[in-house]
Structure formats: structure tokens, C-alpha cells
Amino acid sequence: MRYFVIYIIIINLIGLGAMYSDKKRAVRHTWRIPEKTLFALSLLGGSIGTWAGMYLFHHKTKHWYFVVGMPLILIIQIAALIYLSPAGL
């Protein structure tokens, strides 16, 4: 359980950092992080970080698939965690 929590913290920090980095790259008109990479980070457990990054850095908030997709991934992950937890939370 301890390693799982550490993993979740790290992947969310990576997701947050990726959104920050991509926003900076967008402003500078340089090479960007692919959108599928941002979604992959969310699917791997970084949905809180990427979702927070969207609003902290005002990035990807005009794309409906991010506005809908990121919270949807988070809801599915929370539901799966509740379902799979031994105590059922």
C-alpha cells in the first residue's frame, strides 16, 4: 500500500509537470508534448495532477475532450479504487 501511495504521488507530480511544461512550450511555439502522452499519464494514475495542471496553468481548457476526459478518467479511477479496495471504503 505504501508503494502505491508513493507511485500515485509521483505520477501526479509528473502529470502536473507535463501540463506546465507543455503550456510553456505552447507559449514559446516549440515542440509540444503529444496529447496522447498527457492522456496516458492520466490513465496511469496521474489524473489529479493533469487535471489540476489544466486549471492552474490555463492549459487545454478549451478542448472539450480534455475538459470532459480528465475528470471522467479521475471518476473511473476513484470508482475502481473503491470497488477493488478490501474494505469497500
C-alpha positions in Angstrom: 0.0 0.0 0.0 2.9 2.3 0.8 4.4 1.9 -2.6 1.1 2.5 -4.3 0.7 5.9 -2.5 4.2 6.8 -3.4 3.6 5.9 -7.0 0.3 7.9 -7.1 2.1 11.0 -5.7 5.0 10.7 -8.2 2.8 10.1 -11.3 0.6 13.0 -10.3 3.6 15.3 -9.9 4.8 14.1 -13.4 1.3 14.8 -14.8 1.3 18.3 -13.3 4.8 18.9 -14.6 3.9 17.7 -18.0 1.0 20.2 -18.2 3.2 23.0 -17.0 6.0 22.1 -19.5 3.5 21.8 -22.4 2.0 25.2 -21.5 5.4 26.8 -21.5 6.3 25.1 -24.8 3.0 26.4 -26.3 3.8 29.9 -25.3 7.3 29.6 -26.9 6.0 27.9 -30.0 8.4 25.0 -29.6 8.0 21.2 -29.7 4.9 20.1 -27.7 4.1 17.1 -25.6 1.6 15.0 -27.6 -1.9 15.0 -26.2 -2.0 11.2 -26.1 1.0 11.4 -23.7 -0.9 13.7 -21.4 -3.9 11.3 -21.5 -1.6 8.3 -20.9 -0.2 10.0 -17.8 -3.8 10.4 -16.6 -4.6 6.8 -17.3 -1.5 5.6 -15.5 -2.8 7.3 -12.3 -1.9 10.9 -12.8 -5.4 12.3 -13.5 -5.4 14.6 -10.4 -2.1 16.2 -11.5 -3.0 16.6 -15.1 -6.5 17.9 -14.2 -5.0 20.3 -11.7 -2.4 21.4 -14.3 -5.1 22.2 -16.8 -6.6 24.8 -14.5 -3.5 26.0 -12.6 -1.8 26.8 -15.9 -4.9 27.5 -18.0 -3.9 24.8 -20.5 -6.1 22.7 -22.7 -9.2 24.1 -21.1 -10.7 25.0 -24.5 -10.5 21.4 -25.7 -13.7 19.5 -24.8 -12.0 16.2 -24.8 -9.7 17.4 -22.0 -12.4 19.2 -20.1 -14.6 16.1 -20.1 -11.9 13.4 -20.4 -9.7 14.2 -17.4 -12.4 14.4 -14.8 -14.0 11.2 -16.3 -10.7 9.3 -16.0 -10.5 10.5 -12.4 -14.0 9.4 -11.6 -13.4 6.0 -13.1 -10.2 5.6 -11.2 -11.9 6.5 -7.9 -14.7 4.1 -8.6 -12.2 1.3 -9.4 -10.3 2.1 -6.2 -13.5 1.9 -4.1 -14.6 -1.3 -5.9 -11.2 -3.0 -5.6 -10.4 -1.9 -2.0 -10.7 -4.7 0.6 -13.0 -2.7 2.9 -15.0 -1.1 0.1 -14.2 2.3 1.6 
